[in-house]
Amino acid sequence: MASKVQITLHWLDRSRAQRIIWLLEELRLQYRLVTYQRKTDQQAPASLKAVHPLGKSPVLELKHPRAEKPLVLAESANIVEYLAEHFGTHLIPKRWKEDSKREVGDETDEWLRYKFYMNYSEGSLMTLIGTGALKNAIKNAPVPFFIKPLTGRIAGQLESEYLNHNYESHLSFLESEMSNVSREPPQEGHGGDSKEGPFVCGPKLTAVDFMMAFPLEAAQQIAGLSQDKYPLLTDYIKRVQSREAYQRAIERIIKETGKYEPGI
């Protein structure tokens, strides 16, 4: 099926689209890449609106030979789940425990973590990291010198009254979660490749790692995620970045655009 589907990814520099390239490379899917560069105001170019009305990236187009027009998908989690469900079911944890009646509470711990983090990654964590990036933009804005104390005060209050304690709360929670994740091999047929974890849901890579790795990388630059304070999270990021597919995703962008810059 995968060989018949034409896949096109619309990629914007310093955007969440990089996680989709990583997933496509992890699944070893053939895809066409259309790249876009941000304007001087750091916004996406208007040409992206021709692909999807929101004009954001990532946007994925999938064209089956029998279809009259391509299926257009936006939003990272939506794209990740769709690709996993059609081309990478091994990246979705087993839902039901053995001999369960498939009732409330019969789900596996791995599947429950999967569903939680698929929503948490953008709904809670990325929202916080994005607010931190906004604070930095306010603090470093090129304003007249007599306005600088005002913008500095606004940024300082946002940091002290909202960001710092939320950074601590979320990163401490995630560090604890990483210490509790299962390291036992899952049942055969579930999880990613055989490389040693732990990952977010257990010892094997799952689709949710493509959602969680990105904001955690950004947290190293914005939220104080460091090796000495959050060693398990730092090791997790290194584990992700060392994957061959992750490296191929970066190489593909360098080949297409001449450079790679991580973003949020």
C-alpha positions as CSV (number, residue, x, y, z in Angstrom):
1,M,0.0,0.0,0.0
2,A,2.7,2.5,1.0
3,S,4.5,2.2,-2.4
4,K,1.3,3.2,-4.2
5,V,0.6,6.3,-2.1
6,Q,2.3,9.6,-3.1
7,I,3.4,11.4,0.0
8,T,4.3,15.1,0.0
9,L,5.4,17.0,3.1
10,H,5.2,20.8,3.2
11,W,8.1,21.7,5.5
12,L,8.8,25.1,7.1
13,D,12.2,26.0,8.5
14,R,12.4,26.0,12.4
15,S,9.0,24.4,12.7
16,R,7.4,21.2,14.0
17,A,7.6,19.7,10.5
18,Q,11.0,18.2,11.2
19,R,9.4,15.6,13.5
20,I,7.3,14.4,10.5
21,I,10.5,14.0,8.4
22,W,11.9,11.9,11.2
23,L,8.8,9.7,11.3
24,L,8.8,9.3,7.5
25,E,12.5,8.3,7.6
26,E,11.8,5.9,10.6
27,L,9.1,4.2,8.5
28,R,11.3,4.3,5.4
29,L,8.6,5.8,3.3
30,Q,9.3,7.5,0.0
31,Y,8.1,11.1,0.1
32,R,8.4,14.4,-1.8
33,L,9.6,17.4,0.2
34,V,8.4,21.0,-0.4
35,T,10.4,23.5,1.6
36,Y,9.4,27.0,2.7
37,Q,11.5,29.7,4.4
38,R,10.1,32.1,7.0
39,K,9.7,35.8,6.1
40,T,11.7,38.5,7.8
41,D,8.9,38.8,10.4
42,Q,9.4,35.1,11.1
43,Q,6.0,34.2,9.9
44,A,5.3,31.5,7.3
45,P,5.0,32.6,3.7
46,A,1.5,33.1,2.2
47,S,2.1,30.3,-0.2
48,L,1.4,27.8,2.5
49,K,-2.2,28.9,2.6
50,A,-2.6,27.5,-0.8
51,V,-1.9,24.1,0.7
52,H,-4.0,24.5,3.9
53,P,-6.2,27.5,4.9
54,L,-4.3,27.9,8.2
55,G,-1.0,28.5,6.4
56,K,1.0,26.5,9.0
57,S,3.5,23.7,8.8
58,P,3.6,20.7,8.9
59,V,1.1,19.8,6.2
60,L,1.0,16.4,4.7
61,E,-0.6,15.4,1.4
62,L,-1.3,11.7,0.6
63,K,-2.5,10.8,-2.9
64,H,-3.7,7.3,-3.6
65,P,-3.9,6.3,-7.3
66,R,-7.7,5.8,-7.0
67,A,-8.3,9.1,-5.4
68,E,-9.3,12.2,-7.4
69,K,-7.4,14.6,-5.1
70,P,-4.9,14.2,-2.3
71,L,-5.9,13.9,1.4
72,V,-4.5,17.0,3.2
73,L,-3.6,16.6,6.8
74,A,-2.5,19.4,9.2
75,E,-1.5,19.4,12.9
76,S,1.4,17.3,14.0
77,A,-0.4,14.8,16.3
78,N,-3.0,14.2,13.6
79,I,-0.3,13.5,11.0
80,V,1.7,11.3,13.3
81,E,-1.3,9.2,14.3
82,Y,-2.5,8.8,10.7
83,L,0.9,7.7,9.5
84,A,1.3,5.3,12.3
85,E,-2.2,3.8,11.8
86,H,-1.6,3.2,8.1
87,F,2.1,2.6,7.7
88,G,3.5,1.9,11.2
89,T,1.2,0.0,13.5
90,H,4.3,-1.4,15.3
91,L,4.6,2.2,16.7
92,I,1.3,1.9,18.5
93,P,1.3,0.1,21.8
94,K,-1.0,-2.8,22.4
95,R,-4.3,-1.5,23.8
96,W,-5.7,-4.3,25.8
97,K,-4.2,-6.5,28.5
98,E,-4.2,-10.3,27.9
99,D,-7.5,-12.0,28.5
100,S,-9.2,-8.7,29.2
101,K,-12.9,-8.1,28.5
102,R,-12.0,-4.8,26.9
103,E,-13.8,-2.8,29.5
104,V,-12.9,0.4,31.3
105,G,-9.6,-0.1,33.0
106,D,-8.5,-3.0,30.9
107,E,-6.1,-1.0,28.8
108,T,-2.3,-1.6,29.1
109,D,-0.1,1.0,30.9
110,E,1.8,1.6,27.7
111,W,-1.4,2.4,25.7
112,L,-2.7,4.8,28.4
113,R,0.7,6.6,28.5
114,Y,0.6,6.8,24.7
115,K,-2.9,8.4,24.7
116,F,-2.0,10.8,27.5
117,Y,1.3,12.0,26.0
118,M,-0.1,12.3,22.5
119,N,-2.4,15.0,23.9
120,Y,-0.1,16.4,26.6
121,S,2.8,17.1,24.2
122,E,1.1,20.0,22.4
123,G,-1.7,20.7,24.7
124,S,0.4,21.4,27.8
125,L,4.1,21.1,27.3
126,M,4.5,22.8,23.9
127,T,2.1,25.6,25.1
128,L,4.4,26.3,28.0
129,I,7.6,26.2,25.8
130,G,5.9,28.5,23.3
131,T,5.2,31.0,26.1
132,G,8.8,30.8,27.1
133,A,9.8,31.6,23.5
134,L,7.4,34.5,23.5
135,K,9.0,35.8,26.7
136,N,12.4,35.7,25.2
137,A,11.1,37.6,22.1
138,I,9.7,40.3,24.3
139,K,12.9,40.6,26.3
140,N,15.1,40.8,23.3
141,A,12.8,42.9,21.1
142,P,14.6,45.8,19.2
143,V,12.8,48.6,20.9
144,P,14.0,52.2,21.7
145,F,16.2,52.4,24.9
146,F,13.5,54.2,26.9
147,I,11.0,51.4,26.2
148,K,13.5,48.7,27.1
149,P,12.9,48.8,30.9
150,L,9.2,48.2,30.2
151,T,9.6,45.2,28.0
152,G,12.2,43.9,30.4
153,R,9.8,44.2,33.3
154,I,7.0,42.5,31.4
155,A,9.3,39.6,30.4
156,G,10.7,39.4,34.0
157,Q,7.2,39.2,35.5
158,L,6.1,36.5,33.0
159,E,9.2,34.5,33.9
160,S,9.0,34.9,37.7
161,E,5.2,34.7,38.1
162,Y,4.3,32.0,35.6
163,L,7.1,30.3,33.7
164,N,9.7,29.3,36.3
165,H,7.4,27.3,38.6
166,N,5.6,25.7,35.6
167,Y,9.0,24.7,34.1
168,E,9.9,23.1,37.4
169,S,6.5,21.4,37.7
170,H,6.4,19.9,34.2
171,L,10.0,18.9,33.9
172,S,10.1,17.3,37.4
173,F,6.9,15.4,36.5
174,L,8.4,14.1,33.2
175,E,11.7,13.2,34.9
176,S,9.7,11.1,37.5
177,E,7.7,9.6,34.7
178,M,10.8,8.6,32.8
179,S,12.2,6.9,35.9
180,N,8.9,4.8,36.2
181,V,8.6,3.8,32.6
182,S,8.8,0.0,31.9
183,R,12.1,-1.3,30.7
184,E,10.8,-4.8,30.1
185,P,10.6,-5.9,26.4
186,P,7.1,-5.6,25.1
187,Q,5.3,-8.5,23.5
188,E,6.6,-9.3,20.0
189,G,4.9,-7.2,17.3
190,H,4.5,-4.1,19.4
191,G,6.9,-1.1,19.7
192,G,9.6,0.3,17.4
193,D,12.9,-1.2,16.5
194,S,15.1,-3.2,18.9
195,K,17.3,-0.3,20.1
196,E,17.4,0.0,23.9
197,G,15.1,2.5,25.6
198,P,13.5,3.6,27.7
199,F,11.3,5.8,25.5
200,V,8.1,7.6,26.6
201,C,5.9,4.5,26.7
202,G,8.5,1.8,27.5
203,P,11.6,0.1,26.1
204,K,10.5,0.6,22.4
205,L,10.0,3.6,20.3
206,T,6.3,4.6,19.7
207,A,4.6,7.2,17.6
208,V,4.3,9.5,20.7
209,D,8.1,9.9,20.9
210,F,7.9,11.9,17.7
211,M,5.6,14.3,19.6
212,M,7.5,14.5,22.9
213,A,11.1,14.7,21.7
214,F,10.5,18.0,20.0
215,P,9.3,20.2,23.0
216,L,11.9,18.5,25.2
217,E,14.7,19.6,22.8
218,A,13.3,23.1,22.9
219,A,13.2,22.9,26.7
220,Q,16.9,22.5,26.8
221,Q,17.2,26.0,25.3
222,I,14.3,27.7,26.9
223,A,13.2,26.0,30.1
224,G,16.4,25.0,31.9
225,L,16.4,21.3,31.0
226,S,19.9,20.3,31.8
227,Q,21.9,17.1,32.5
228,D,22.6,17.8,36.1
229,K,19.0,18.6,37.0
230,Y,17.1,16.3,34.7
231,P,19.5,13.4,33.7
232,L,16.9,11.0,32.5
233,L,15.2,13.5,30.2
234,T,18.6,14.5,28.9
235,D,19.5,10.9,28.2
236,Y,16.2,10.4,26.5
237,I,16.9,13.3,24.1
238,K,20.4,12.0,23.3
239,R,18.9,8.5,22.7
240,V,16.4,10.0,20.2
241,Q,19.0,12.2,18.5
242,S,21.3,9.2,18.0
243,R,18.8,7.3,16.0
244,E,19.7,6.8,12.3
245,A,16.4,7.9,11.1
246,Y,16.6,11.1,13.1
247,Q,20.0,11.8,11.6
248,R,18.8,11.0,8.1
249,A,16.0,13.6,8.6
250,I,18.5,16.3,9.4
251,E,20.7,15.2,6.4
252,R,17.7,15.4,4.1
253,I,17.0,19.0,5.1
254,I,20.6,20.0,4.8
255,K,20.6,18.5,1.3
256,E,17.4,20.4,0.3
257,T,18.1,23.8,1.9
258,G,21.8,23.9,2.7
259,K,21.3,24.1,6.5
260,Y,19.3,22.9,9.5
261,E,18.2,25.0,12.4
262,P,16.0,23.5,15.2
263,G,13.1,25.6,16.2
264,I,9.9,25.4,18.1
